[in-house]
Amino acid sequence: VRWASDELIKIKEDLALEEDIEPISRREKESIQYDKLTVEEKFRITEFKDCISQLNKYFGTSFELEHAKALLNKEDSGDHHPDNMQILTKNHNRVKSSKNWERFNIDEQIEYIEAVVKIQKIISHKMNLEVSENILSIILDKIKKVY
């Protein structure tokens, strides 16, 4: 049991409420902004998601599509737009949370993906993965085109 002031209780309640509604707010913002995108911008988002899916499938990674400028950053929120998106591992995305990071340029994005895949190669035989440089090259070329 711990005593808490009324002020601390209010702060904790506000934080809990914010955490409860955050996923709804994010989905709403994504949906509203997605509807305003051009066909090409929607295509780019779909291609990003496809590349991530292929990376995760063929290399056992845990990549996610992430907003460099966070949608729910209180000081300077970003947009749901392909020019604000990048690929991070699930763990790095959780660390980033609602903070804004400068978006990778394409060379940094490719270097980041290759570094993560390189780690996966070291343990691929233990994960029953057959790592293909050709598949990686195809996926990276696709990312370069939609980035």
Sequence and secondary structure as in RCSB ss.txt:
>XXXX:A:sequence
VRWASDELIKIKEDLALEEDIEPISRREKESIQYDKLTVEEKFRITEFKDCISQLNKYFGTSFELEHAKALLNKE
DSGDHHPDNMQILTKNHNRVKSSKNWERFNIDEQIEYIEAVVKIQKIISHKMNLEVSENILSIILDKIKKVY
>XXXX:A:secstr
     HHHHHHHHHHHHHHHHHHHHHHHHHHHHHHTS HHHHHHHHHHHHHHHHHHHHH   EEEEESS TT SS
S   SSGGGEEEEEHHHHHHHTT       HHHHHHHHHHHHHHHHHHGGGGT    HHHHHHHHHHHHHH 
